[in-house]
Amino acid sequence: MAGATAVQIGTANFMNPLACKDIISGVEDFITSENIKDINEIRGII
């Protein structure tokens, strides 16, 4: 899974001050829907 850098997250915050909250919520929804128990299961996957 490709990840965003801190710079990309920071830039997103200029456009949407709630971007970090939205990103976290999206990741949580994804790992729940895919039945992933540990974030390390998807770290580094492209």
C-alpha positions, 0 to 999 in steps of 0.5 A: 500500500502506497503511503503519503509523506508528512509533507503531503499530509501537511499540504492536504491540511492547507486545503482541508483542516480536517484532512488528518482526521479524514485520513485516520478515519479512512484507514480505520475503515479500511483495516476494519473492512479488510479484517486486518488485525495489525497495521504492519500487515499492510505496511510496505505493500504497493 
